[in-house]
Amino acid sequence: MRHSLATALIALALPAMAQDAPRLLFPVDCTLGETCFLQQFVDRDPGPGARDYACGPQSYDTHTGTDIRTADLAAMLAGVTVIAAADGVVRALRDGVPDGGTATRPEGQDCGNGVVLTHPGGWETQYCHLMQGSIAVVEGQQVAAGTPLGLIGYSGRTEFPHLEFILRHEGRVVDPFDPSDLANCGGSATPLWAEPLDHPGGGILSAGFAASIPEFEAIQAGAAAIGAVPAGGEALVLWAYIHSGRAGDTLRLRIADASGAEVHAHDVALDRTQAQLFRATGLRTPSGGWSPGLYRGAVTLIRDGVEIDRLDAAVIVTP
């Protein structure tokens, strides 16, 4: 009885179009905030600007999907499975597009490698930017919710490895976080996800130590962090890779030595909103070198005085 009443109340809260919508599984087999991250959402702004369903800046003009990313290319290459969000039939697919991002995409193949599923009631889901050679279904195949479709990749028009998940009803884009009119945002709509999903509004993708400030390309590749630095090296640097940073955010970086004593602290004020960025801080090696042992770093992202994410790192200083 309680379940029936709850179902009825949810139906009343949904727009008529969404009352027959499939209850969607999260389309990636991952742990949000750890092995995958919500980068961008459907654009709710009807004009040339952009805003996400919560009236925030995590979108861009005319963006039609939900972007679920890996931390970097190394995490992508480890294999992150994309799954069917609901029972359906494979209407179309494409494979063979190289994982090189926007620079290598063939003309007219912005989605890259992808799969399209049809669902009852005029619903359709699309899965874009999959890894070349990873498509695990065939056209016409009936799939159950949770069926592996492929792996997150870096194909098509994209600047970072991710899945773009697109939901449509009778050809019209629907935001699964808020199925109401796309011109609206910040309302009290009931999302279409089978389980609640948090929207932290940004976070820390990765953090690590280096002997000098790393190149951004190395951080994006997942190749910047090192496990050991010599006691007499040039410097000790702590870096952090951030997604969806906003103007006014504070990135707090702290380094503690082998005894646990804080040896360096630096707060960085972000002066603009960016989809992805990195910051680094550190110290030149003192005369006589660093004391050997395990050094620890702590990175905290703060917004409006509230911690929204934290990530720790460690490095061994060798004699």
Secondary structure, DSSP 8 states (H G I E B T S, - for coil): -HHHHHHHHHHHHS-GGGGG---B--SBSS-BTTTBEEEE-----SSSS---TTSSS---TT--SEEEE-SSHHHHHT--EEE-SSSEEEEEEE----S--GGG--TT-TT-EEEEEEETTTEEEEEEEE-TT-----TT-EE-TT-EEEEBB--SS-SSSEEEEEEEETTEE--TT--S-TT--SS-----BSS-----S-EEEEEEEESS---HHHHHHT----SEEETTSSEEEEEEEEEEE-TT-EEEEEEE-TTS-EEEEEEEE--S-EEEEEEEEEEE--TT---SEEEEEEEEEEETTEEEEEEEEEEEEE-
